[in-house]
């Protein structure tokens, strides 16, 4: 079945549909440069209502393993690839990517020159797009007609707090499962709460520290949460990843801005300001912290992106509040940035010892 990918500037690509052929997709079009990890990317809640174009030319060759999905549902609007593998060959595979998307009612398009598409986005910037079964005749009207998705609610577990096993409350703005897994693998007990939870509700869990998750959208749309973040930082060690990092910056008076075409992939170099060491990181964000806005805040820069110089990490001088723009829980992807979790846990244990 023929599919049409139309951008807001009128540029159009045609290809062959896969996944759910009866569903249309619309939203910001972004490209991901990872050579692997298509399943983790598609199920990452940070891609809510976005169309994902994969730059790697062959996608789907190792199938779908249910144990690596980052969420139970898919928030992305559509998937764009150059070539969809017609045979999935891996011992953990339980279904094809085509069938996986069909099951979740997600449309896809293949036979697209994703290299040319990515080059176009790098020149023009991220822009809305529509994946349709017919040529688009009225972009603005048809864009509004395709419904947006909402993040699925999660159950809220509770754990007792102990000094041997730090108890963290993770505020869920659209959390990747790998964040909870990374913390649990380091001995932490994690209670995942809604990002709209009150200070009273959070304190009732008696946490040793607070974690702000990743999530979709413009960080400035979360302005109502900023007072809570400031309150939490007065009571507990606090850390944030991606959106959580941006919200910490906003809570302390910094500003954010939209990147021309975002960072989406597994090979982004960042440099630690204190040591000069370079980490290769996984990234997935369309917004960044404005460096000029930090001068009137107490925040210090801990990491910068070597490709474009954007801010990749922040901390307070006393070290009880810290954040990174990249994803230290990368799965798959480089694992060296996992030291961020270790640093935060060490901070928590130090605070628990001091207050004991």
Number of C-alpha atoms within 10 A of each C-alpha: 9 14 23 20 24 21 22 16 11 11 11 16 17 20 19 17 23 23 22 19 20 13 17 20 23 26 24 18 26 28 26 20 17 19 17 20 19 23 22 21 25 26 21 27 27 26 23 23 24 25 27 24 24 28 22 17 16 15 24 21 18 22 25 24 18 14 7 15 22 22 20 14 14 26 26 25 29 28 24 29 24 20 20 22 19 13 12 18 14 12 9 12 15 14 14 22 27 21 16 20 20 18 11 14 18 25 26 32 28 23 17 20 17 21 17 11 21 22 12 13 18 15 11 12 15 22 15 18 24 27 30 24 18 11 16 19 10 8 17 12 10 13 18 11 10 15 13 15 12 10 17 12 10 12 9 9 9 14 14 13 17 14 13 10 17 23 27 28 24 25 22 22 22 25 23 25 19 21 23 20 13 18 20 16 10 13 13 21 22 26 24 20 22 18 16 13 13 13 12 8 11 18 14 9 17 15 23 25 27 25 26 26 25 28 24 22 17 16 25 15 9 14 11 10 15 18 11 15 20 14 12 17 17 11 13 20 24 29 26 25 27 29 31 25 27 30 29 29 29 23 20 18 16 21 19 18 14 15 15 15 20 19 21 21 22 24 17 18 17 26 20 16 14 9 9 10 10 17 18 19 24 25 25 25 25 22 23 24 26 17 14 9 14 19 11 10 14 14 20 16 19 20 28 21 21 14 9 8 12 18 21 25 28 27 22 16 11 7 14 19 23 28 29 25 29 30 25 25 26 22 22 18 21 18 16 14 21 16 12 18 17 14 12 21 24 13 19 23 18 13 16 18 10 8 7 7
